[in-house]
Amino acid sequence: MTRSTIIDNAFLYPATDDWGRGSFLYGVASSDPTDARIDFGAAQNGRSLVDHVGRRKLHGTSPHHIEGQWLYLGPASSHFGHFLSECIWRYWAVSQFRDSVQGAVILPDRNTAVAMGYVSKIMSLLKLQINNIRAVDVFSMVDRLIVPEPGKMLGEGAKPWFVEFLERTSPPERYFDPSLPSKIFVSRRRFKQVGRVAGFDGVADDLARDGYFEFQPELYSIERQMQFICSAKRVVWEEGSAVHLLELLPHANGEHILLMRRSTGSYGEIVRVMREKCASLAVWDDVEFISSRLPSHNRMSRIRNIDAFSQFIYDNTGTFLNRDKFNLHEKVDVMLALAKEGTDPSSVASDIFKSQLKIGGGDPNAGYSIISRNDKAPRRGGSPIHSWFVDTPALGASRGIPYADVGVAGWLVIADRDFENVHDSRIVFRSRHGTVTSRLDRPRPDVIAAILGSAVSAERQKNCGFGGVVPASWGQFDICFEHAGASPLTLCTIEVNFGR
């Protein structure tokens, strides 16, 4: 079955000013005015959202010419949720057409760097490769354009053949990591002033008391986010953009509990997506916005019936809600939200109120990983080393993002008499789980200037830096120096523990 349309002399309409105005310019049409059947653009629930008036205005200008045959992959929003829910539905065609086109064209919004960064990350996640991806931000004409059928449109379910594509490229089993928590709370703690239910810090704390890990997805790579979601047996979601990670899966395993911050009557798309993906889903949506001048997608809301909400949380998570603590959190959140807008003059009072809220007790390292570094070798001398240092992780104990991979960076300068064998030198991060290797090939002019000054060897040792990323699941590893077949020298040991 043909799932693509080939258009000669195709118009491309940019997306630079789209999103946030109700209609969308972006898309594709035939430059032949008699061929009205070829018209691709934004739609929702089967209704076109194309700004045809804006398109006709562009027809009075000269389009930029793009030579050759290209693959159209659609728009790219710099908003994470919009990108996943509206912009990835033609990516299935990359493998089919990559060898017959000069590359792919994408229509980014005004924040091109962020939008195209999402394109690159999702293509990599789905293991899709194409030689050339071109961002088009002006009205253009392409000699020949292949337009794949979208596997889904906003407001509609995914087509069966697109679900099969996801089964092949992105099954949930691919992301399973047994070292990750089995119960997680997908939190908007960092976004309470741009759309959150007041008091939910208290919900997060109570869930954490019962073994739920408070997962803040913005702290992790997209692939790591997928691993968290696909490894948990139970996921409690605060409604937000992170829910659209499920768009990358054919289905989601486990139990899912969705806590809406907006009513499903006006914002039902997220619930529809979750019902499509999740076999087990419970939804709470009895909320109301607090008085605010902010647009609805950024407003703070509150629970209407705390008794019913407490029972819902217990029934679906097994957690008893500390009502007194929740109420205090709610009052602080509302006061701060109104003070920020200037609708409540009591900002000073709210700061005092916040300072009186006792949320402490317990382990101060709760919610962090504790990274400990213990040096084993002298930092100077000991042939063939002149000197060495590990910049990160820091010596001693430091706090890090829980379950995140560990970045390592440092430098090592070889003694002059042994420099001829520098190409046989390497840094190895070693554990019982495996090894990661780094060459001494990163420029560190700051180090060389401080240690060797203007010595003859300074120029040839300027690339004395090393670095790499170690999987969080290793737990403990050594940083070792290997040189010209000699026995490895352990420089230091790193240990990662998740503080609770």
Kinemage of the C-alpha trace (Angstrom):
@kinemage 1
@onewidth
@group {chain A} dominant
@subgroup {mainchain}
@vectorlist {calphas} color= white
{ca met a 1} P 0.000 0.000 0.000
{ca thr a 2} L 1.287 3.455 -0.942
{ca arg a 3} L 1.497 5.712 2.090
{ca ser a 4} L 3.152 8.724 0.480
{ca thr a 5} L 2.482 11.409 -2.109
{ca ile a 6} L 5.099 12.735 -4.541
{ca ile a 7} L 4.707 16.403 -5.446
{ca asp a 8} L 6.638 18.216 -8.163
{ca asn a 9} L 7.357 21.890 -7.509
{ca ala a 10} L 5.896 21.704 -4.017
{ca phe a 11} L 5.341 24.769 -1.867
{ca leu a 12} L 6.681 24.578 1.691
{ca tyr a 13} L 5.122 26.949 4.227
{ca pro a 14} L 7.230 27.771 7.319
{ca ala a 15} L 6.197 27.188 10.945
{ca thr a 16} L 8.212 30.039 12.447
{ca asp a 17} L 5.161 31.916 13.759
{ca asp a 18} L 2.925 28.928 14.451
{ca trp a 19} L 1.649 27.619 17.819
{ca gly a 20} L -0.259 29.896 20.112
{ca arg a 21} L -2.518 31.603 17.538
{ca gly a 22} L -5.207 29.037 16.742
{ca ser a 23} L -4.327 28.425 13.094
{ca phe a 24} L -1.159 27.146 11.455
{ca leu a 25} L 0.687 28.257 8.356
{ca tyr a 26} L 3.060 25.314 8.119
{ca gly a 27} L 2.710 22.517 5.626
{ca val a 28} L 2.832 21.567 1.952
{ca ala a 29} L 0.758 22.370 -1.127
{ca ser a 30} L 1.114 22.054 -4.872
{ca ser a 31} L 2.316 25.154 -6.694
{ca asp a 32} L -0.278 24.293 -9.340
{ca pro a 33} L -3.370 26.302 -8.317
{ca thr a 34} L -5.609 23.811 -10.113
{ca asp a 35} L -4.441 20.954 -7.896
{ca ala a 36} L -6.311 21.775 -4.689
{ca arg a 37} L -6.294 18.139 -3.526
{ca ile a 38} L -2.641 18.445 -2.485
{ca asp a 39} L -2.784 20.414 0.737
{ca phe a 40} L -1.062 19.150 3.882
{ca gly a 41} L -1.058 20.982 7.189
{ca ala a 42} L -2.252 21.070 10.784
{ca ala a 43} L -5.508 19.406 11.793
{ca gln a 44} L -7.236 18.349 15.003
{ca asn a 45} L -10.103 15.915 15.419
{ca gly a 46} L -10.366 15.732 11.637
{ca arg a 47} L -10.766 19.519 11.252
{ca ser a 48} L -8.240 21.551 9.271
{ca leu a 49} L -6.359 24.255 11.207
{ca val a 50} L -4.528 25.583 8.144
{ca asp a 51} L -4.171 29.360 7.783
{ca his a 52} L -5.084 29.586 4.092
{ca val a 53} L -5.236 33.393 4.189
{ca gly a 54} L -1.645 33.571 5.378
{ca arg a 55} L -0.572 31.089 2.719
{ca arg a 56} L -2.174 33.113 -0.072
{ca lys a 57} L -0.266 36.202 1.069
{ca leu a 58} L 2.985 34.283 0.631
{ca his a 59} L 2.060 33.413 -2.945
{ca gly a 60} L 2.698 37.027 -3.839
{ca thr a 61} L 6.393 36.630 -2.889
{ca ser a 62} L 9.213 34.680 -4.539
{ca pro a 63} L 9.763 31.311 -2.837
{ca his a 64} L 13.238 30.107 -1.959
{ca his a 65} L 14.255 27.340 -4.371
{ca ile a 66} L 15.351 23.941 -3.011
{ca glu a 67} L 16.823 21.688 -5.674
{ca gly a 68} L 16.424 17.926 -5.861
{ca gln a 69} L 14.180 15.321 -4.259
{ca trp a 70} L 13.510 15.589 -0.526
{ca leu a 71} L 11.509 13.801 2.170
{ca tyr a 72} L 9.000 15.892 4.126
{ca leu a 73} L 8.963 15.086 7.857
{ca gly a 74} L 6.646 17.856 9.012
{ca pro a 75} L 6.892 20.646 11.590
{ca ala a 76} L 9.013 20.835 14.725
{ca ser a 77} L 7.820 22.685 17.805
{ca ser a 78} L 10.290 23.789 20.465
{ca his a 79} L 7.693 22.897 23.123
{ca phe a 80} L 8.382 19.317 24.203
{ca gly a 81} L 4.744 18.275 24.559
{ca his a 82} L 3.655 19.796 21.254
{ca phe a 83} L 6.639 18.249 19.508
{ca leu a 84} L 5.800 14.719 20.637
{ca ser a 85} L 2.053 15.051 20.123
{ca glu a 86} L 2.097 16.797 16.731
{ca cys a 87} L 5.435 16.504 14.955
{ca ile a 88} L 6.743 12.906 14.807
{ca trp a 89} L 4.091 11.101 12.795
{ca arg a 90} L 5.947 10.962 9.484
{ca tyr a 91} L 9.267 9.692 10.864
{ca trp a 92} L 8.345 6.112 9.968
{ca ala a 93} L 9.242 6.931 6.334
{ca val a 94} L 12.923 7.680 6.972
{ca ser a 95} L 14.116 4.095 6.568
{ca gln a 96} L 12.027 3.595 3.434
{ca phe a 97} L 13.128 6.700 1.526
{ca arg a 98} L 16.527 7.747 2.926
{ca asp a 99} L 18.488 6.271 0.001
{ca ser a 100} L 16.320 7.913 -2.681
{ca val a 101} L 16.347 11.518 -1.443
{ca gln a 102} L 18.920 14.215 -0.822
{ca gly a 103} L 17.697 14.471 2.736
{ca ala a 104} L 14.706 15.420 4.872
{ca val a 105} L 13.083 18.827 5.334
{ca ile a 106} L 11.708 19.994 8.684
{ca leu a 107} L 9.681 23.147 9.418
{ca pro a 108} L 10.828 24.436 12.848
{ca asp a 109} L 9.206 27.157 14.906
{ca arg a 110} L 11.067 30.346 15.765
{ca asn a 111} L 13.247 28.595 18.361
{ca thr a 112} L 15.034 26.585 15.688
{ca ala a 113} L 17.910 25.247 17.785
{ca val a 114} L 15.635 23.672 20.414
{ca ala a 115} L 13.163 22.328 17.847
{ca met a 116} L 15.849 20.745 15.699
{ca gly a 117} L 17.483 19.364 18.831
{ca tyr a 118} L 14.294 17.434 19.541
{ca val a 119} L 14.297 16.134 15.959
{ca ser a 120} L 17.836 14.813 16.372
{ca lys a 121} L 17.125 13.224 19.757
{ca ile a 122} L 13.949 11.432 18.659
{ca met a 123} L 15.535 10.219 15.424
{ca ser a 124} L 18.415 8.827 17.466
{ca leu a 125} L 16.056 7.254 20.008
{ca leu a 126} L 14.140 5.478 17.232
{ca lys a 127} L 17.444 4.531 15.556
{ca leu a 128} L 16.518 6.352 12.348
{ca gln a 129} L 19.290 7.724 10.139
{ca ile a 130} L 19.273 10.029 7.139
{ca asn a 131} L 22.249 11.894 5.713
{ca asn a 132} L 20.882 15.412 5.646
{ca ile a 133} L 18.163 17.104 7.720
{ca arg a 134} L 17.363 20.606 6.531
{ca ala a 135} L 15.484 23.165 8.590
{ca val a 136} L 13.295 25.336 6.341
{ca asp a 137} L 12.142 28.596 7.915
{ca val a 138} L 11.070 30.585 4.825
{ca phe a 139} L 8.469 30.102 2.110
{ca ser a 140} L 10.102 27.684 -0.340
{ca met a 141} L 9.576 25.582 -3.449
{ca val a 142} L 11.078 22.082 -3.716
{ca asp a 143} L 11.740 20.437 -7.066
{ca arg a 144} L 10.250 17.165 -5.862
{ca leu a 145} L 8.910 16.351 -2.418
{ca ile a 146} L 7.884 13.001 -0.946
{ca val a 147} L 5.151 13.540 1.639
{ca pro a 148} L 4.543 10.446 3.818
{ca glu a 149} L 1.153 9.769 5.324
{ca pro a 150} L 1.136 10.691 9.036
{ca gly a 151} L 0.761 7.731 11.367
{ca lys a 152} L -1.532 9.821 13.545
{ca met a 153} L -3.127 13.255 13.730
{ca leu a 154} L -3.905 15.315 16.812
{ca gly a 155} L -7.121 14.170 18.423
{ca glu a 156} L -7.140 10.815 16.665
{ca gly a 157} L -5.760 7.402 17.496
{ca ala a 158} L -2.584 6.018 15.941
{ca lys a 159} L -3.106 3.994 12.773
{ca pro a 160} L -2.491 0.246 13.173
{ca trp a 161} L 0.464 0.245 10.790
{ca phe a 162} L 2.095 3.066 12.782
{ca val a 163} L 1.636 1.101 16.001
{ca glu a 164} L 3.429 -1.774 14.264
{ca phe a 165} L 6.259 0.632 13.394
{ca leu a 166} L 6.572 1.543 17.085
{ca glu a 167} L 6.479 -2.139 18.053
{ca arg a 168} L 9.566 -2.650 15.882
{ca thr a 169} L 11.492 0.498 16.770
{ca ser a 170} L 10.422 1.424 20.304
{ca pro a 171} L 8.867 -1.438 22.291
{ca pro a 172} L 8.694 -0.811 26.061
{ca glu a 173} L 10.847 -3.889 26.716
{ca arg a 174} L 13.745 -2.149 24.987
{ca tyr a 175} L 13.887 0.480 27.730
{ca phe a 176} L 13.496 -1.776 30.757
{ca asp a 177} L 16.194 -1.257 33.398
{ca pro a 178} L 15.816 -3.406 36.542
{ca ser a 179} L 17.985 -1.006 38.553
{ca leu a 180} L 15.347 1.750 38.339
{ca pro a 181} L 12.481 2.223 40.834
{ca ser a 182} L 9.346 0.129 40.479
{ca lys a 183} L 7.096 2.984 41.688
{ca ile a 184} L 7.540 6.559 40.466
{ca phe a 185} L 5.782 9.908 40.769
{ca val a 186} L 6.275 12.063 37.663
{ca ser a 187} L 6.576 15.458 39.301
{ca arg a 188} L 6.087 19.087 38.232
{ca arg a 189} L 7.808 20.389 41.368
{ca arg a 190} L 9.957 22.696 39.247
{ca phe a 191} L 6.953 24.045 37.320
{ca lys a 192} L 4.499 25.014 40.042
{ca gln a 193} L 4.324 28.640 38.840
{ca val a 194} L 3.628 27.639 35.222
{ca gly a 195} L 0.850 25.134 35.760
{ca arg a 196} L 0.466 22.795 38.731
{ca val a 197} L -2.064 21.710 41.349
{ca ala a 198} L -1.455 23.656 44.555
{ca gly a 199} L -0.209 21.523 47.425
{ca phe a 200} L 1.323 18.744 45.344
{ca asp a 201} L 4.686 19.007 47.087
{ca gly a 202} L 2.818 17.389 49.961
{ca val a 203} L 1.544 14.596 47.703
{ca ala a 204} L 5.112 14.016 46.470
{ca asp a 205} L 6.424 13.819 50.034
{ca asp a 206} L 3.739 11.340 51.122
{ca leu a 207} L 4.305 9.120 48.099
{ca ala a 208} L 8.072 9.217 48.725
{ca arg a 209} L 7.442 8.039 52.287
{ca asp a 210} L 5.805 4.940 50.790
{ca gly a 211} L 8.621 4.161 48.382
{ca tyr a 212} L 7.675 6.206 45.315
{ca phe a 213} L 10.611 7.898 43.606
{ca glu a 214} L 9.891 11.524 42.719
{ca phe a 215} L 10.895 11.587 39.064
{ca gln a 216} L 11.583 15.021 37.574
{ca pro a 217} L 11.963 14.125 33.877
{ca glu a 218} L 13.570 17.400 32.789
{ca leu a 219} L 16.733 16.353 34.670
{ca tyr a 220} L 17.346 13.356 32.380
{ca ser a 221} L 17.902 12.549 28.729
{ca ile a 222} L 14.850 11.497 26.729
{ca glu a 223} L 16.122 7.922 26.583
{ca arg a 224} L 16.572 7.835 30.350
{ca gln a 225} L 13.058 9.220 30.778
{ca met a 226} L 11.766 6.339 28.669
{ca gln a 227} L 13.685 3.898 30.845
{ca phe a 228} L 12.073 5.259 34.014
{ca ile a 229} L 8.562 5.043 32.539
{ca cys a 230} L 9.033 1.572 31.066
{ca ser a 231} L 10.740 0.086 34.127
{ca ala a 232} L 8.136 1.103 36.704
{ca lys a 233} L 5.260 -1.163 37.631
{ca arg a 234} L 3.242 1.846 38.812
{ca val a 235} L 3.479 5.407 37.512
{ca val a 236} L 1.686 8.344 39.123
{ca trp a 237} L 1.628 11.267 36.675
{ca glu a 238} L 1.134 14.932 37.266
{ca glu a 239} L -0.486 16.011 34.023
{ca gly a 240} L 2.047 17.755 31.809
{ca ser a 241} L 4.218 17.441 28.733
{ca ala a 242} L 5.995 14.351 30.062
{ca val a 243} L 2.815 12.323 29.478
{ca his a 244} L 3.494 12.622 25.746
{ca leu a 245} L 6.506 10.331 26.154
{ca leu a 246} L 3.886 7.620 25.742
{ca glu a 247} L 3.488 8.736 22.111
{ca leu a 248} L 6.828 7.011 21.497
{ca leu a 249} L 5.496 3.632 22.655
{ca pro a 250} L 3.112 1.178 20.995
{ca his a 251} L 1.676 0.528 24.456
{ca ala a 252} L 2.608 1.139 28.089
{ca asn a 253} L 2.924 -1.637 30.653
{ca gly a 254} L 2.118 -1.352 34.352
{ca glu a 255} L -0.427 0.707 36.284
{ca his a 256} L -0.853 4.403 35.518
{ca ile a 257} L -2.544 7.035 37.679
{ca leu a 258} L -3.078 10.457 36.098
{ca leu a 259} L -3.593 13.543 38.285
{ca met a 260} L -5.001 16.236 36.008
{ca arg a 261} L -4.272 19.914 36.655
{ca arg a 262} L -6.961 20.958 34.144
{ca ser a 263} L -10.427 19.557 33.491
{ca thr a 264} L -10.728 16.758 30.944
{ca gly a 265} L -13.561 18.667 29.307
{ca ser a 266} L -11.139 21.251 27.898
{ca tyr a 267} L -7.924 19.247 27.998
{ca gly a 268} L -9.019 15.715 27.225
{ca glu a 269} L -6.327 14.950 24.652
{ca ile a 270} L -3.870 13.781 27.305
{ca val a 271} L -6.453 11.433 28.808
{ca arg a 272} L -7.325 10.122 25.334
{ca val a 273} L -3.638 9.388 24.638
{ca met a 274} L -3.237 7.581 27.947
{ca arg a 275} L -6.376 5.497 27.432
{ca glu a 276} L -5.025 4.476 24.040
{ca lys a 277} L -1.632 3.461 25.455
{ca cys a 278} L -2.347 2.176 28.978
{ca ala a 279} L -4.290 -0.996 29.801
{ca ser a 280} L -4.548 0.131 33.444
{ca leu a 281} L -5.416 3.800 34.006
{ca ala a 282} L -7.090 5.781 36.798
{ca val a 283} L -7.754 9.517 36.336
{ca trp a 284} L -8.423 12.307 38.840
{ca asp a 285} L -9.722 15.510 37.233
{ca asp a 286} L -11.890 17.246 39.843
{ca val a 287} L -9.868 20.463 39.927
{ca glu a 288} L -10.528 24.174 39.472
{ca phe a 289} L -8.287 27.073 38.477
{ca ile a 290} L -7.425 29.674 41.088
{ca ser a 291} L -8.162 33.275 40.120
{ca ser a 292} L -5.420 34.267 37.722
{ca arg a 293} L -4.565 36.423 34.723
{ca leu a 294} L -2.374 33.684 33.256
{ca pro a 295} L -3.484 31.628 30.243
{ca ser a 296} L -5.115 28.356 31.212
{ca his a 297} L -2.153 26.185 30.282
{ca asn a 298} L -0.013 28.056 32.836
{ca arg a 299} L -2.530 28.503 35.640
{ca met a 300} L -2.303 26.955 39.059
{ca ser a 301} L -5.311 24.874 40.073
{ca arg a 302} L -6.572 23.356 43.304
{ca ile a 303} L -8.363 20.199 44.389
{ca arg a 304} L -12.132 20.712 44.740
{ca asn a 305} L -12.831 17.886 47.212
{ca ile a 306} L -9.900 16.937 49.414
{ca asp a 307} L -11.812 14.058 51.030
{ca ala a 308} L -12.504 12.397 47.692
{ca phe a 309} L -8.973 13.105 46.473
{ca ser a 310} L -7.411 11.550 49.581
{ca gln a 311} L -9.511 8.436 49.060
{ca phe a 312} L -8.507 8.304 45.371
{ca ile a 313} L -4.817 8.484 46.280
{ca tyr a 314} L -5.180 5.733 48.862
{ca asp a 315} L -7.231 3.478 46.582
{ca asn a 316} L -4.762 3.737 43.701
{ca thr a 317} L -1.381 4.055 45.438
{ca gly a 318} L -1.836 2.719 48.957
{ca thr a 319} L -0.628 6.049 50.364
{ca phe a 320} L -2.374 7.953 53.144
{ca leu a 321} L -2.336 11.680 52.426
{ca asn a 322} L -1.183 13.894 55.297
{ca arg a 323} L -4.064 16.328 55.071
{ca asp a 324} L -2.626 18.972 57.396
{ca lys a 325} L 0.623 19.079 55.481
{ca phe a 326} L -1.195 19.156 52.148
{ca asn a 327} L -3.304 22.098 53.273
{ca leu a 328} L -0.220 24.048 54.341
{ca his a 329} L 1.512 23.380 51.031
{ca glu a 330} L -1.642 24.396 49.168
{ca lys a 331} L -1.943 27.709 51.008
{ca val a 332} L 1.706 28.567 50.392
{ca asp a 333} L 1.501 27.695 46.685
{ca val a 334} L -1.642 29.789 46.156
{ca met a 335} L -0.256 32.782 48.055
{ca leu a 336} L 3.025 32.690 46.159
{ca ala a 337} L 1.263 32.298 42.815
{ca leu a 338} L -0.966 35.321 43.439
{ca ala a 339} L 1.914 37.357 44.855
{ca lys a 340} L 3.992 36.618 41.751
{ca glu a 341} L 1.212 37.961 39.528
{ca gly a 342} L 0.733 41.007 41.691
{ca thr a 343} L -2.881 40.091 42.397
{ca asp a 344} L -2.087 39.544 46.087
{ca pro a 345} L -0.035 42.266 47.848
{ca ser a 346} L 0.922 39.924 50.664
{ca ser a 347} L 4.169 38.665 49.135
{ca val a 348} L 6.083 39.436 52.297
{ca ala a 349} L 3.492 37.621 54.377
{ca ser a 350} L 3.653 34.607 52.068
{ca asp a 351} L 7.438 34.465 52.417
{ca ile a 352} L 7.051 34.442 56.173
{ca phe a 353} L 4.351 31.768 55.903
{ca lys a 354} L 6.639 29.669 53.736
{ca ser a 355} L 9.479 29.958 56.231
{ca gln a 356} L 7.174 28.640 58.947
{ca leu a 357} L 6.213 25.555 56.969
{ca lys a 358} L 8.156 22.660 58.418
{ca ile a 359} L 8.853 20.142 55.700
{ca gly a 360} L 12.076 18.830 57.125
{ca gly a 361} L 13.027 15.844 59.206
{ca gly a 362} L 14.567 12.673 57.866
{ca asp a 363} L 17.618 12.313 55.715
{ca pro a 364} L 18.837 15.627 54.179
{ca asn a 365} L 20.207 13.626 51.245
{ca ala a 366} L 16.804 12.140 50.412
{ca gly a 367} L 16.116 12.351 46.697
{ca tyr a 368} L 19.781 12.618 45.716
{ca ser a 369} L 22.477 10.204 44.691
{ca ile a 370} L 25.610 10.437 46.827
{ca ile a 371} L 28.790 10.292 44.757
{ca ser a 372} L 31.940 9.545 46.740
{ca arg a 373} L 35.466 9.805 45.333
{ca asn a 374} L 38.501 8.395 47.091
{ca asp a 375} L 41.923 9.005 45.529
{ca lys a 376} L 44.294 6.017 45.513
{ca ala a 377} L 47.458 7.299 43.796
{ca pro a 378} L 49.691 10.343 44.432
{ca arg a 379} L 48.717 13.266 42.210
{ca arg a 380} L 52.348 14.018 41.311
{ca gly a 381} L 55.211 11.791 40.346
{ca gly a 382} L 55.311 8.050 39.912
{ca ser a 383} L 56.622 7.245 36.431
{ca pro a 384} L 55.321 7.701 33.810
{ca ile a 385} L 53.001 10.313 35.333
{ca his a 386} L 54.029 13.909 35.851
{ca ser a 387} L 50.702 14.847 37.508
{ca trp a 388} L 46.973 14.159 37.280
{ca phe a 389} L 43.655 15.388 38.599
{ca val a 390} L 39.954 14.449 38.375
{ca asp a 391} L 37.764 17.561 38.093
{ca thr a 392} L 34.468 15.708 38.365
{ca pro a 393} L 33.235 13.997 40.446
{ca ala a 394} L 34.685 16.058 43.276
{ca leu a 395} L 36.908 14.540 45.940
{ca gly a 396} L 34.942 13.322 48.945
{ca ala a 397} L 31.150 13.114 48.922
{ca ser a 398} L 28.877 15.190 46.714
{ca arg a 399} L 25.211 15.076 45.745
{ca gly a 400} L 24.033 14.227 42.250
{ca ile a 401} L 20.879 13.515 40.266
{ca pro a 402} L 19.524 10.100 41.313
{ca tyr a 403} L 19.841 7.272 38.797
{ca ala a 404} L 21.596 9.601 36.343
{ca asp a 405} L 24.737 8.445 34.573
{ca val a 406} L 27.971 9.800 36.060
{ca gly a 407} L 30.051 12.242 34.049
{ca val a 408} L 33.814 12.025 34.593
{ca ala a 409} L 36.372 14.638 33.514
{ca gly a 410} L 39.994 15.247 34.369
{ca trp a 411} L 43.529 15.487 33.019
{ca leu a 412} L 46.836 13.630 33.164
{ca val a 413} L 50.255 14.909 32.095
{ca ile a 414} L 52.938 12.403 31.083
{ca ala a 415} L 56.545 12.803 32.277
{ca asp a 416} L 58.806 14.054 29.461
{ca arg a 417} L 60.952 10.934 29.377
{ca asp a 418} L 57.917 8.743 28.753
{ca phe a 419} L 56.061 11.002 26.359
{ca glu a 420} L 57.031 9.085 23.220
{ca asn a 421} L 54.671 6.317 24.332
{ca val a 422} L 51.733 8.654 24.969
{ca his a 423} L 49.746 7.068 22.127
{ca asp a 424} L 49.775 3.841 24.117
{ca ser a 425} L 48.228 5.602 27.111
{ca arg a 426} L 44.589 5.671 28.047
{ca ile a 427} L 42.218 6.218 30.934
{ca val a 428} L 39.868 3.340 31.729
{ca phe a 429} L 36.756 3.532 33.907
{ca arg a 430} L 36.476 -0.041 35.146
{ca ser a 431} L 33.906 -1.980 37.136
{ca arg a 432} L 32.698 -5.538 37.392
{ca his a 433} L 29.961 -4.553 34.922
{ca gly a 434} L 32.289 -3.399 32.142
{ca thr a 435} L 34.698 -0.691 31.026
{ca val a 436} L 34.618 2.733 29.377
{ca thr a 437} L 37.810 4.005 27.740
{ca ser a 438} L 39.018 7.562 27.149
{ca arg a 439} L 42.156 8.753 25.364
{ca leu a 440} L 44.173 11.735 26.495
{ca asp a 441} L 42.878 13.823 23.614
{ca arg a 442} L 40.946 16.764 25.046
{ca pro a 443} L 42.515 20.242 24.959
{ca arg a 444} L 43.413 21.569 28.402
{ca pro a 445} L 45.554 24.665 27.758
{ca asp a 446} L 44.764 25.925 31.265
{ca val a 447} L 46.422 22.876 32.804
{ca ile a 448} L 49.473 22.914 30.559
{ca ala a 449} L 50.089 26.631 31.067
{ca ala a 450} L 49.971 26.194 34.844
{ca ile a 451} L 52.123 23.047 35.011
{ca leu a 452} L 54.577 23.191 32.112
{ca gly a 453} L 54.527 26.903 31.248
{ca ser a 454} L 56.648 27.504 28.164
{ca ala a 455} L 58.565 24.231 28.338
{ca val a 456} L 59.302 22.484 25.046
{ca ser a 457} L 56.864 19.701 25.945
{ca ala a 458} L 53.996 22.093 26.612
{ca glu a 459} L 52.723 22.248 23.042
{ca arg a 460} L 52.734 18.510 22.467
{ca gln a 461} L 50.905 17.815 25.751
{ca lys a 462} L 48.154 20.387 25.278
{ca asn a 463} L 45.580 17.612 24.711
{ca cys a 464} L 45.946 16.048 28.153
{ca gly a 465} L 42.278 15.956 29.117
{ca phe a 466} L 40.039 12.900 29.403
{ca gly a 467} L 36.383 12.279 30.062
{ca gly a 468} L 33.426 9.987 29.655
{ca val a 469} L 30.068 8.902 30.991
{ca val a 470} L 29.632 5.892 33.244
{ca pro a 471} L 26.252 4.120 33.605
{ca ala a 472} L 24.561 4.832 36.920
{ca ser a 473} L 23.825 1.122 37.306
{ca trp a 474} L 27.527 0.377 37.851
{ca gly a 475} L 27.358 1.675 41.417
{ca gln a 476} L 31.156 1.583 41.909
{ca phe a 477} L 34.059 1.919 39.492
{ca asp a 478} L 37.775 2.705 39.364
{ca ile a 479} L 39.489 5.336 37.228
{ca cys a 480} L 42.651 3.658 35.983
{ca phe a 481} L 45.653 4.772 33.934
{ca glu a 482} L 47.143 2.319 31.445
{ca his a 483} L 50.438 3.057 29.729
{ca ala a 484} L 52.482 1.092 27.192
{ca gly a 485} L 51.583 -2.339 28.475
{ca ala a 486} L 52.481 -1.620 32.110
{ca ser a 487} L 50.206 -2.738 34.924
{ca pro a 488} L 47.155 -0.446 35.271
{ca leu a 489} L 47.405 2.180 37.988
{ca thr a 490} L 44.210 2.948 39.903
{ca leu a 491} L 44.002 6.723 40.309
{ca cys a 492} L 40.773 6.806 42.305
{ca thr a 493} L 37.582 4.946 43.135
{ca ile a 494} L 34.076 6.314 42.620
{ca glu a 495} L 31.050 4.989 44.486
{ca val a 496} L 27.445 5.995 43.753
{ca asn a 497} L 24.679 5.447 46.278
{ca phe a 498} L 21.097 6.605 46.118
{ca gly a 499} L 20.339 8.515 49.309
{ca arg a 500} L 16.927 7.904 50.907
